[in-house]
Amino acid sequence: MSTPAITSLAFLTPGNFADDDPYTGLEETLQLFEYGERSGFDGAWIRQRHLEHGVGSAAVFLAAAGQRTERIELGTAVIPIGYENPFRLAEDLALADVLSRGRLQIGFSTGMPHAELLGDLVHDGDWRGFDLSYGRIARVVENLRGDYLGAPDTVIHSPGNVQRPRLQPHNPGLAQRIWYGGGSLRSVRWAAQNGLALLSGNIVTGENTDDFATAQLNLLAEYRRARSGDRPARVALGRVIVPLDSADAATRARYRAYAASRHERTLAPQGPKRTLFAPDVVGTAEQILERLTADPVIAEVSELRLELPYEFHREEYEQILHDVRHLIAPELGWRPGTIAASRRDRPVGQGLATGTRIAGTAHAGPSPRVARGE
């Protein structure tokens, strides 16, 4: 068994808020991003969720997070592309990225959660016939590359300015910081062939195996086999990790009950797509390290992302981050602040390199209250 060598540590949070008080929950999520930066984490990521008590626009949230932090990477996992206009989304992401001075990391997925409720509200016409999959992601990334629109002599006039038209603000470095949340062999192959970084979490498709670790190892191997180009491929592995060390006795019991309530789904493939779930990693730091060092997938990656459970409170999230940062991550080889500077783009406007063109594939401490997680 190889020894894990984690060089990048990030977390993904759901951005919970109460139905009658969204501000407080969103503010506490921003405070969690600040806490993560102070603690030395390399990245802070937000989920994008529609019709739920969570962030419906990752671009808007990350623009705010960019003003509250200075160093930490700001990511989203994942934006379901089926609800997005490729040009308008690219504009919003580019603006948020410039405001953060080049720190955004953007994760995409295909599909449309709650499509039966939202499809007709988002799209004009029969959206079921639209390309809402890989080709739509390709269009976002092409827009981010900022190619000029129209003929070589096409210009637009605005007050005090004449210029060639392209997406503004223009920061081509963002096109190199696009990720895909891949759970199937087909999806990771597409991501690799088109130069996207890979997000692989605690949910994968069981293709030719009922074993989660085997299925995930197959995804990583296929991604790396299909990957081309000179830029190193970034692969981030997500795991639900809940340490008990600095929690009180009642909180420990609730954490264990939370994991137990989700364990049955890990015993066999679920549903027609044969979805496989990784067990949550809950225990003391010593117990967690034993499990992580025995996890064959951990040994294959250098970037670890904590997937924080849904419906915990900020204090519980901070306790989890604290224990992982101080008791677990250093034992996996991680050291704070070792790679952040090397990943930063140069200041916007100083000749950032452009990314790979993408070809679309069209086809039609305190006391927690625990509810659910992913």
N, C-alpha and C positions, 0 to 999 in steps of 0.2 A: 504494500500500500504506500503510495507516494505521500509525502508530508505536505499539507496545505501551505501555500505561500501567498497570502492575501496582501495585495499592495494598495487596494482601493476599497474603502468602506463607506457605504451610503445607506440611506433608509428611505422607504416608501410609506407615506401615510395617507389614509383615506380622506382626511379633511372633514371630519364629522362636525355637524352643528345641529342644534335643536330646531324643530320646526317653527317655534315661536320666537327664536332668538338666534338667527343665523350669524349675526355679527360676532357674538362672543366666541362661537366655535371657530370661525374663520380667523379671528384675531389670535386665538390660542394656537392655531396651526402655524400662523406666521411666527409666533413666539417659539414654537418648536423648531422651525427652521433656524432661528437665531440661536437657540440652544445647541442645535447640531453643529453650527459653525463654531461656537465658542468651545465645544467639546472636541473639535478637531476632525469631525467627519469630513469626508471628501465630497459627498453629494447628499442633497435633500430632494426628494421626489414627491410629487403629488399625483394621486389618481384623478382621472377625469370621469365624472359620473353624471348621467342624465336622469332627471325625474327623481333623484334621491337626495338625501341630506348630505351632499358633498359638492365638490367644485365642478360646476358645469362648463367652465371655460378655463382651461389650464393656462392659456396665454395671459388672461387678465390676472389670475392669481400670481403667476410667476413674475409679471411686471411689478406687482406689489412686493413680492419677496425679494426682487432685485434691489429695491430701495431700502430694505431692512438688513441686507447682508452685503458682504464685500468680497469674499473669497470662494465660498462653497459653490460647487456646481448645482444648478437648478434644473431639475428634470421633471418630466411627466410621463407616466406609464399607466395606461396608454390612451391616446386619443383615438376613438373609433372613427375611422375615416368616412364611414357612410353618411354621417351627418354634416360633413364639412364642405364648404366651397373652397376648392384648392387655392385660388388666388387670394381670396379674402383671409383665409387662415394663414397663408404665407405672409401677408402683410402684418397681421397681428403678431405672429411669432418673430418676425424680423424686428419689429418695433420693440417688443419685450426683450429681445436679445441685445439690441444696442443699448437699451437702458440699463441692462445688467453688465455691460462691457464684455459681452461675449461668453456668458456662462451657461446658456441654455443647452439642455440635452433633451431632445424631443423623441418620445416613443410613440409609435403608431400600431394600430391593429386594424384588421378588416372587421366587417360585421356591423350590425346596428342593434345594440341592446334595446329592448322595448320598441322594436320596429313597428309592431301593430298599433302602438299609440302615437308614435312620433313621426313615422314615415311621411304621412300626408301633411303634417304641420311643417316639415322641413323642406320638402321637395314639391315643386309644381309638376304635374304630370304623373305618369305611372313610373314611380321610382324603382319598381321591381325590375324594370328593364334597363336601368342605368348601370354603368360600371362603378360599383361601390367597393371595389376591392383593390388589388395591387395597382391597377392603372391610376386610380385616384391618388394614392400615395405618391406615385411617380410624378404626377402633375404638381403636387405641393413642392416636391424637392426641385423639380425643374424651375418652378417659379422662384424658389429661394436662390438659385444660381444667378438670377438677375440678368439674363440675356435681354438685350434691347428688343423692343417690340416694333413691328413695322419694317419698312425698307430702311436702308442705310441713311437716307436723307429725311426720314420721318422725325419731326420735332413736335413738341407741345409747348404752348405758351401759357404762362401763368404770370401773375403780377411781378414785374421786375426780373423775369427769368425766362429763358428759352433753353430747352434741354431735350435730349433724346429720352424717350419714355422707357422705363423699366420699373420693376418693383422697387419701392422706396419705403424705409431706408434700406440701403444695399449693404449687406454684410455676407459675402459669399462663404465665410467660415462656417455659418450655421448649417449649410448644406452638408458639411462633413460631420455634423453632430446629430445625425438622425439614426434612430434605433427602430428595430421591429421586434414586437413581442411574438416570438415564434413558438408554436406548440406542436407543429407537425413537420414532417420531413419536407413536404412541398414548400411550406412557408419559410423554413430556414434556408432552403436552397435558393429561393427567390431573393431573400435578404442578402445572402452571400454574393450572389451573382451581380447584384446591383449596388454593392458597396455600403450597405447599411450595417451598423453594429447590431449585436444580438442581445435581447433580453430573454432570459429563460427562467421561469419562476417555479412555483410549486404545483402547476397544472400543466400536463402534457397529454398528447394523444397516444394511446397504446397501439402502436403499429408493430405487429409481429411479436409482441411481448405483453405480459401482464405485469411486469416488474417496472416500477417507476424509474429507478436508477438506470436500468438498462435502456429504457426508452429515452431518457434525457441524455445519456452518454451517446446514444445513436444520433440524436439531434446535433450535439456539439461536433461529432465526427463528420456528419454530413455538411454542416455549415463550414467547417474548416476545409473540407475537401473541395467545396464549390467556390470558396473565396479566392479572389485573384486581386492583383494590384500590389503596389508597394506599401501602402499605408497599413500599419498593424491593425488587425481586427480586434475591436473591443467586444468582449463577451462578459455580461454581468449576470450573476446567478442570484436568484431571489429565494429566500427561505424565511418562514415564520419562526422566529427565535424569541423565546420568552424566558429570560433568566429569573430565578427566584431569590437570589442572594440578598438583595437589600429590601425585599418585600416583607411585610409582616405576615403572621401566621394565617390570618383570614384572607389576605390577598393571595398567598400561595395556594390556599385551597381553591379559591375561585379560578386562578390560572389553570390549575390541574383539571378542574371541572370543565373549563372552556376547551382544553385540548381533548379531553375524553369525549365531549359532545361531537367532535369532528372526526374521531378516529375511524368510525365505521366506513366512511367514504374512501379510506385509504386501502381497504382490504381487497378490493376487486375493481375492475374497470366499470365506469358508470355511464349509462346511457348508450344510445346508438353510435356515438362517436368514440366510444371506449375511452372516456376521459379518465386519466390516472392522477391521483392527488398524492403529494408528499405528506408524510406525517408532520405535524407541528413539533418543533424541538423545544420542549419545556422541561426545566429542571434547574439544578444548581449549575454554576459555571463548570464545575468538574464534570458533571454528567453531560452537559451540552458539548463540551470539548471532546469527550469520548465519542459521542455520536458524530460530531462534525469531522473528526479526524478519521473516522471509519467510513465516511460518505465518499464513495469513489468519484462523485461529480465535483465535490469541493476541490479535490486534488487537481482537477483539470482547468480551473479558472483562477484568475488573480483578482477579480472584482466581486465583492460580496455585497448584496443589498438586503437589508432587513425589511421584511414585509410586515409592517405593524398591523395588528388586528383592527377590525372595525369596532367602533363604539366604545373604545377605551377613552379615558380622560387624559388631558395633557400630562398630569402628574405621573400616571402610569407609563405613558410613552417615554417620559424623561427617565423614569427608573429603569426601563428596559434599555434605553440607549446608554445610560450611565454604566450599567453592569456589562453590557456587551463591549463598550469602548474600553473599560478599565480591566475587566476580568477575562474576556474571551478573545477579542480581536488581537491583542498583542501576542497571545499564545499561538495564533495562526499566522504570525509573521508580519502583521500590519503595524505600521508606525505612522503617527499623525504627521501630515504636512510634507510627505516625501515626494508626492507626484503632482500636487496641484499646480505649481508654477509651470511645469512642462506642458500642461494641457491647455493653458490659457491662449486664446488667440492674441495676436498683436492688436494694439488699439485699432478700432474700426477706421478704415480709410487708408491703412498703410499696406495695401497690396496683399491681402490674404489670398491664399491659393484657392482655386475653385475645386469643387468636388466632382465625383464621378457622375456621368450622365446615367439616368435610370430609365430602364425600359419597362413600361407597364405591361401587365398580363391581364387582359380584360376577361372577365367572366361575370354572366348575369348573376418610589416609595409609598404612597397613599392607598386609598381603598378604591379599587376599580369596580365599575359596573360593566359587565361583559355581556355582549349580545351575540355578535357573529364576526367572522373574519373570512379572509379569502386565502 
